[in-house]
């Protein structure tokens, strides 16, 4: 038995080193850990679990989501970066990767070199939400005018320094010339909890995390940051309607550790791409308030590189840096 196991391990190592074609064809042979680098209940939790469930059904092996929150997604990303490149530890990647690489004083990783990007599976709209008791405006333009008239009066919650919520709010501040106070939290969940509780005035948050509170009336949606309106909130304007060309959203994808065999990366990317053609999966993702959107691994890597450049410029203009 021991000899058999040793032979299997040697064969697996050979396949990994020699191209991995046979390994990719049989992958996965056991459960796959899907590391979601945020606490439960955030913008990415629901969509990640929806995809994981369908991946398990399609491959015959469970894709088990494990929340590894901390330091703006860095803790979970570092765990995947250091994992064995055998295909059984996968990162639920997002726009937080290029943010950490671009804005950290001492970057914890290089988002282009330390991971093999498998695919993008969703675009995540962001929405400007306010507490209805603290902000008596239901119109985005009126709120911007009130913000200009009272610099520093309104405070926005973010999921932490360098989070998409902070960058989205700072981009809005630059675009419209307003002054909002930044109140960082340790994750989207705590930020939304204090916003709903009336401790802060507004946030720029992933629609998937806030859609329930918007529909219940606990939060007011003033605008979405996507180039056009989103089907989940057809009556809520896009920021671009007030400032043409404005666009800011984030995305969800999958990534392996850097030395994972390319054949394995392409294989899982092809599986994801095929699943995203299914109307039922696309409908479930849309119900979770994200937009199904496929990019293959090379296209995702290219987008990550471009975003790093964009965030570097935004960080310089807004004096944003992250000290992990």
C-alpha positions in Angstrom: 0.0 0.0 0.0 2.8 2.4 0.9 4.6 1.6 -2.3 1.4 2.2 -4.2 0.9 5.6 -2.6 4.5 6.5 -3.3 4.2 5.5 -6.9 1.1 7.6 -7.2 2.8 10.6 -5.7 5.8 10.2 -8.0 3.5 9.9 -11.0 1.6 13.1 -10.0 4.8 15.0 -9.6 6.0 13.8 -13.0 2.8 15.0 -14.6 3.0 18.4 -12.9 6.6 18.9 -14.0 6.1 17.5 -17.5 3.1 19.5 -18.7 0.2 18.0 -16.7 -1.9 17.1 -19.7 -3.1 13.8 -18.2 -3.6 15.5 -14.8 -5.7 18.2 -16.3 -7.9 15.7 -18.1 -8.7 13.9 -14.8 -8.8 17.0 -12.6 -10.0 17.2 -9.9 -9.5 13.8 -8.2 -10.4 15.1 -4.7 -12.1 18.1 -3.1 -10.8 21.5 -4.1 -10.4 24.3 -1.5 -11.8 27.6 -2.8 -10.3 30.4 -0.6 -12.5 33.4 -0.3 -10.3 36.1 1.3 -13.1 37.9 3.1 -15.4 37.3 6.1 -18.9 35.7 5.5 -21.6 38.1 4.3 -19.6 40.4 2.1 -20.2 41.3 -1.5 -18.4 38.3 -2.9 -19.7 35.5 -0.6 -22.9 34.6 -2.4 -21.5 34.7 -6.0 -18.5 32.6 -5.0 -20.7 29.9 -3.4 -23.0 29.8 -6.4 -20.0 29.1 -8.8 -18.5 26.7 -6.3 -21.7 24.6 -6.2 -21.9 24.4 -10.0 -18.2 23.6 -10.3 -18.7 20.7 -7.9 -21.7 19.4 -9.9 -19.8 19.7 -13.2 -16.5 18.0 -12.0 -17.9 15.4 -9.6 -15.7 16.8 -6.8 -16.7 19.4 -4.1 -15.3 22.9 -4.4 -15.4 23.9 -0.8 -15.5 27.7 0.0 -13.4 28.7 3.0 -13.6 32.2 4.3 -10.1 33.6 5.2 -10.8 37.2 5.9 -8.3 39.8 7.1 -6.2 42.7 5.9 -8.3 43.6 2.9 -8.1 40.2 1.4 -4.4 39.8 1.8 -4.5 37.0 4.4 -6.4 34.6 2.1 -4.4 35.6 -1.0 -1.1 34.9 0.9 -2.4 31.5 1.9 -3.0 30.6 -1.8 0.2 32.2 -2.9 2.1 29.9 -0.5 0.0 26.8 -1.3 1.2 23.8 -3.3 0.6 24.5 -7.0 -1.3 21.2 -7.5 -4.6 22.7 -8.4 -6.3 21.9 -5.1 -6.1 25.4 -3.5 -7.8 28.1 -5.5 -8.2 31.8 -4.7 -11.4 33.7 -5.3 -9.7 36.6 -6.8 -11.0 40.2 -7.3 -10.0 43.7 -8.0 -8.5 43.7 -4.5 -5.4 42.0 -5.8 -4.2 44.8 -8.1 -5.2 47.3 -5.4 -2.9 45.6 -2.8 -0.1 45.4 -5.3 -0.4 49.0 -6.4 -1.1 50.9 -3.2 0.7 49.0 -0.4 3.8 50.7 1.0 5.4 47.2 1.1 3.3 45.1 -1.4 2.5 41.7 0.1 2.6 40.1 -3.4 2.7 41.0 -7.1 -0.7 40.3 -8.5 0.7 39.6 -12.0 3.7 37.3 -11.0 2.6 35.5 -7.9 -0.6 34.0 -9.2 -1.8 32.2 -12.3 -5.1 33.8 -13.2 -7.7 31.2 -14.3 -10.6 33.3 -15.4 -13.0 36.1 -14.5 -16.5 35.0 -13.9 -18.4 38.1 -12.8 -18.4 41.9 -12.8 -19.5 43.4 -9.5 -21.4 46.7 -9.8 -20.9 49.2 -6.9 -23.7 51.3 -5.6 -23.7 54.5 -3.6 -25.9 53.9 -0.6 -26.9 56.2 2.3 -28.6 55.9 5.6 -32.1 57.3 5.1 -32.3 58.9 8.5 -28.9 60.6 8.3 -29.1 61.6 4.6 -32.5 62.9 3.7 -31.9 62.9 -0.1 -33.1 60.3 -2.6 -31.5 62.1 -5.5 -27.8 61.8 -6.2 -27.4 65.3 -7.6 -29.1 66.8 -4.5 -26.8 64.9 -2.2 -23.7 66.0 -4.2 -24.9 69.6 -3.9 -25.5 69.2 -0.1 -22.0 67.7 0.2 -20.4 70.7 -1.5 -22.3 73.1 0.7 -21.1 71.3 3.9 -17.5 70.0 3.4 -16.7 67.2 5.9 -20.2 66.8 7.2 -20.8 63.4 5.7 -18.8 60.3 6.5 -18.4 57.2 4.3 -17.7 53.7 5.5 -15.4 51.4 3.6 -14.3 47.8 3.9 -10.8 49.1 4.8 -7.9 51.2 3.5 -7.4 50.5 -0.1 -10.7 48.6 -0.6 -12.8 49.1 -3.7 -15.2 51.0 -1.5 -12.6 53.6 -0.5 -11.3 53.9 -4.1 -14.8 54.3 -5.5 -15.6 57.0 -2.9 -12.4 58.8 -3.5 -12.9 58.8 -7.2 -16.4 60.3 -6.7 -14.9 62.9 -4.4 -12.4 63.9 -7.1 -15.0 63.8 -9.9 -17.5 66.0 -8.1 -15.3 68.1 -5.8 -16.9 67.0 -2.5 -15.2 66.3 0.9 -16.4 63.2 2.7 -14.7 61.8 5.8 -13.4 58.3 5.4 -14.2 55.7 8.2 -12.5 52.4 7.4 -13.7 49.1 8.8 -12.4 45.5 8.7 -14.6 44.2 6.0 -17.8 45.0 4.1 -20.1 43.3 6.7 -19.0 45.6 9.7 -19.1 48.7 7.4 -22.6 47.9 6.3 -23.7 47.1 9.9 -22.7 50.5 11.1 -24.2 52.2 8.0 -27.5 50.5 8.6 -27.2 51.3 12.3 -26.8 55.0 11.5 -23.2 55.5 12.7 -22.1 56.7 9.3 -23.8 58.4 6.4 -22.9 56.5 3.2 -20.8 53.9 1.5 -19.8 52.8 -2.0 -20.4 49.0 -1.8 -20.8 46.0 -4.0 -24.4 45.7 -5.0 -24.5 42.0 -4.1 -23.9 42.9 -0.4 -26.4 45.7 -0.2 -29.3 44.7 -2.5 -31.4 43.2 0.3 -31.1 46.3 2.5 -31.9 48.5 -0.5 -35.0 46.5 -1.3 -36.1 46.5 2.4 -35.6 50.3 2.7 -32.9 50.1 5.3 -30.6 51.8 2.8 -31.2 54.3 0.0 -29.5 53.7 -3.4 -28.5 57.0 -5.0 -26.4 55.8 -8.0 -24.5 52.9 -9.4 -20.9 53.3 -10.6 -21.2 51.1 -13.7 -21.3 52.9 -17.1 -25.1 52.3 -17.4 -27.9 51.3 -15.1 -28.1 47.8 -13.8 -31.2 45.5 -14.2 -31.5 44.9 -10.5 -32.1 48.6 -9.8 -33.6 50.0 -13.1 -34.8 53.2 -11.4 -31.4 54.1 -9.9 -29.2 56.2 -12.2 -25.6 55.6 -13.1 -23.1 58.1 -12.0 -22.2 58.5 -15.7 -25.5 60.2 -16.2 -24.1 63.1 -14.1 -20.5 62.8 -15.2 -20.2 61.2 -18.7 -17.5 58.6 -18.9 -17.5 57.8 -15.2 -17.1 54.0 -14.5 -15.8 52.1 -11.6 -16.6 48.5 -10.6 -14.8 45.4 -9.5 -14.8 41.8 -10.6 -14.6 38.2 -9.4 -12.3 35.4 -10.7 -10.2 32.4 -9.8 -6.5 32.2 -9.5 -3.9 29.5 -8.7 -0.5 29.8 -7.1 2.2 30.9 -9.6 3.8 27.6 -10.4 0.6 25.7 -11.2 0.9 23.9 -14.6 -0.5 25.9 -17.4 -2.5 23.0 -18.7 -4.4 22.8 -15.4 -5.0 26.6 -15.4 -6.4 26.4 -18.9 -8.5 23.3 -18.1 -10.3 25.0 -15.1 -10.6 28.2 -17.1 -12.4 26.3 -19.9 -14.7 24.7 -17.4 -15.7 28.0 -16.0 -16.2 29.5 -19.4 -18.4 26.6 -20.4 -20.5 26.9 -17.2 -21.0 30.6 -17.8 -22.9 29.8 -21.0 -25.6 28.1 -19.0 -28.7 30.3 -18.6 -29.5 29.0 -15.2 -26.1 29.8 -13.7 -26.2 33.3 -15.3 -29.6 33.8 -13.8 -28.4 32.8 -10.3 -25.4 35.1 -10.5 -27.7 38.0 -11.7 -30.0 37.2 -8.8 -27.0 37.6 -6.5 -26.5 41.1 -8.0 -23.4 40.5 -10.0 -23.1 40.5 -13.8 -21.9 37.2 -15.4 -18.8 38.0 -17.4 -16.1 35.7 -18.7 -12.5 36.6 -19.3 -9.9 33.8 -19.8 -6.7 33.7 -17.8 -4.5 35.8 -20.1 -7.2 38.5 -20.5 -7.7 38.5 -16.7 -3.9 38.9 -16.2 -3.8 41.7 -18.7 -6.7 43.5 -16.9 -4.9 43.1 -13.5 -1.8 44.7 -14.9 -3.8 47.6 -16.3 -5.7 48.1 -13.1 -2.4 48.3 -11.1 -1.4 51.3 -13.2 -4.8 53.0 -12.8 -4.7 52.5 -9.0 -1.2 53.8 -8.7 -2.3 57.0 -10.4 -5.4 57.3 -8.2 -3.3 56.6 -5.1 -0.9 59.4 -6.0 -3.7 61.9 -6.7 -5.6 61.1 -3.5 -2.6 60.3 -1.3 -3.9 56.8 -0.7 -1.4 54.2 0.6 -1.9 51.0 2.5 0.4 50.0 5.4 -0.1 46.3 6.1 
